[in-house]
Amino acid sequence: MNAAHSLTRGIATALLALPLAAAAASPVTATALDYTQVTEADLADHWSLEQADIRRYRNYMAREGRFFYAHLDPIMVLGIIETDPQRQARYAEQYLMAERQRIKAQTAFAQAVGAAQFRLFGKEKYVDFSRLPQAAASMPSHPPAPDSAPRPAIRSLPRLDPAGLQAGDTVDVLVDAACQAGCFDRLRTLVQTPDVHVLLYGRDFPDAAALVTWLEAGLASWTEAERQTAATRIQPRHFDPVVFADIASAPAPLVLVRRNGQLVGRLP
């Protein structure tokens, strides 16, 4: 091995060893980012304010505002803390004009993104999120995408035999205060089905506590073992009209069956 090759190999070995030596010598720590300090004159010019306004803004943010208004711009902060109606009105006008400019810029960029999307990828099919299992149980808040299959109304859901419930199914049970024997007989049947979870919704109850009181009164006639099972399998919920869509006024008890998050039918 000649001298030049030996020297080159020695340098390469030393360079490769440097990172390992540095890692062993000192722990890795986060490096704080330090931004260039913006002067009062720069801020005043950017926000169309006086330097006295900027000083007042900075003093307030240092003492109190940083705990509440760190996400707000100087004009809005100054408007919030201003007590003089005329000065507050001036800040309000400045904020309004600046906000309109921001909206104009954001809208222009959104239009540019839409144009780029069409230019680069052409006309693509809509994504119909209502077909996802997570959305199958909810009413659509927007019209369905073109060419998408319509979702069946809950009224047209197939009737399911209670014996056909599967482990892991969830049943949404709608009851009201006037429903007594029929509702509790249905609940008793459901909690006897292995690994079926019952979400209990009370219609026309004043609050969740009233629904719990109704449930406890009805369970009083059950055996101790049945009450213990009910305590782990029945979950009282606030009434949610979206869950029952267009049949929230149907006679109680109303039982809907969900499997893997998707509404599959209703029990007779």
C-alpha angles and dihedrals in degrees: 000000000000123000095252093054091046091051093049092050092049093052092049091050091050093049092050090051095052098079091047092050092048091050091051093047100054136016121247111260134181115259115222116228114234117199125204109270111251113221125228089248092054093050093045091051094047095049096035091242137131119259087242088060091052092050091051091048093050094046092050094046091049093052105035116336096076089070094054112015107034089122095053128089122244095257093055093046091050090048092051096051096039114109099183109091095213094050090044089053089052091052090047091055092047092049092048094051093046091048091051089053091050092050091048091051093046092048092049091051092047089053090049090052091050091050091049091049091054093043095050102035106018123214109342129188119262118256107236103210091179088078092065114103091238091059099038092089096050132080111250113251092199133042113274118264116267115274091014119136111255117248114241117248115250089244089065095050113124118260111245128211108240087228088062094067112123132213109272095027119138121215124201108210120195116200138164134207093258093056108090124143096021094049096046093046088054092047091049091053092048097050089050089062108093117249096357114135120213122210107193119206121189119211118208094002112141092229144341092273090061090053091051090049090051091050095048092049092052094046092055091088094051123096119263091252091051092049091051090051091048091051091060099037106039119070116187112219138187111262111266116190091198091064091059096033111186099358101060089119095054117121116275136282096051115173125192122186123217124190120191088348095305125113107242105167150312132263118240 
